[in-house]
Amino acid sequence: MIEPRPIPAGSATPPLPGQPPDLPALPGWLSSAAPQSAEMAGFRAGVALAVLDALVADPAVPVGLLASRLALDAAGATARLEGRVVSAGTLRDAYHLAPPGTARGPEGD
């Protein structure tokens, strides 16, 4: 019988067969405090973009799903900027549950 090796504390668990690999995480210092200068804000934005680029380049990531989720978040933020109180679920439902050819209204368009 093969004895499983213990995984050292602090290390990532090995992926199961068929499970996507671990995706990169944002460093803790990236969002821990407000940046002190414009240069630090730019540096942090660059780090976030580098992590996002590594995430999107991974073939195990469903890019279409990620794009849809980002579009839904952007639509919710736009609705809040316009002063409308609408949840992401309401926006999603208004878009996907409207019959074909009908106007989706302000929450779905």
C-alpha positions in Angstrom: 0.0 0.0 0.0 1.3 3.5 -0.9 1.5 5.8 2.1 0.4 9.4 1.2 3.1 12.0 1.9 2.1 14.8 4.3 1.9 18.2 2.7 4.0 20.8 4.5 2.2 23.6 6.2 1.8 26.7 4.0 2.2 24.8 0.7 -0.7 24.4 -1.8 -2.5 21.1 -2.0 -1.8 19.2 -5.2 -4.7 19.4 -7.7 -7.0 16.5 -8.2 -7.1 14.8 -11.6 -9.3 17.0 -13.9 -9.2 19.9 -11.5 -7.8 23.2 -12.9 -4.4 24.3 -11.5 -4.2 26.9 -8.7 -4.7 30.3 -10.1 -2.4 33.2 -9.1 -3.6 35.3 -6.2 -3.1 39.0 -5.7 -0.4 39.8 -3.2 -1.8 40.9 0.2 0.1 44.2 0.1 -1.7 45.1 -3.1 -5.0 46.0 -1.4 -3.9 46.3 2.2 -3.8 50.1 2.4 -4.4 53.1 0.2 -1.4 54.0 -2.0 0.7 56.9 -0.8 1.4 58.3 -4.2 0.4 58.2 -7.9 3.5 56.1 -8.6 2.5 53.5 -6.0 -1.1 53.4 -7.4 0.3 52.8 -10.9 2.6 50.1 -9.6 -0.2 48.3 -7.9 -2.4 48.6 -11.0 0.4 47.0 -13.0 0.7 44.1 -10.5 -3.1 43.6 -10.7 -2.9 43.5 -14.5 0.0 41.1 -14.5 -2.0 38.7 -12.3 -5.1 39.1 -14.5 -3.0 38.5 -17.6 -1.6 35.2 -16.1 -5.2 34.2 -15.1 -6.6 34.8 -18.6 -3.6 33.1 -20.3 -4.3 29.8 -18.4 -6.2 27.5 -20.7 -8.2 26.0 -17.8 -9.9 29.4 -17.2 -13.3 29.8 -18.9 -12.5 33.3 -20.4 -16.1 33.7 -21.7 -17.5 33.2 -18.2 -15.0 35.7 -16.8 -15.9 38.3 -19.5 -19.6 37.8 -18.8 -19.0 38.3 -15.1 -17.0 41.4 -15.6 -19.7 42.8 -18.0 -22.3 42.1 -15.3 -20.3 43.9 -12.7 -19.7 46.9 -15.1 -23.5 47.1 -15.8 -24.2 47.1 -12.0 -21.7 49.9 -11.5 -23.1 51.9 -14.3 -26.7 51.5 -12.9 -25.5 52.7 -9.5 -23.8 55.7 -11.1 -27.1 56.6 -12.8 -28.8 56.4 -9.4 -30.7 53.2 -9.9 -30.9 50.7 -7.2 -30.6 47.3 -8.9 -28.8 44.1 -8.0 -26.6 42.0 -10.2 -29.2 39.2 -10.1 -31.9 41.6 -11.4 -29.7 42.8 -14.2 -28.8 39.2 -15.2 -32.4 38.1 -15.1 -33.7 41.1 -17.1 -31.1 40.3 -19.8 -31.4 36.5 -20.0 -35.1 36.0 -19.2 -36.6 38.5 -21.6 -38.3 37.0 -24.7 -36.4 37.4 -27.9 -37.2 40.6 -29.8 -38.6 42.5 -26.8 -37.0 45.6 -25.2 -35.3 44.7 -22.0 -35.8 48.0 -20.4 -33.3 50.1 -18.6 -32.1 47.2 -16.4 -31.4 44.9 -19.3 -30.1 47.2 -22.0 
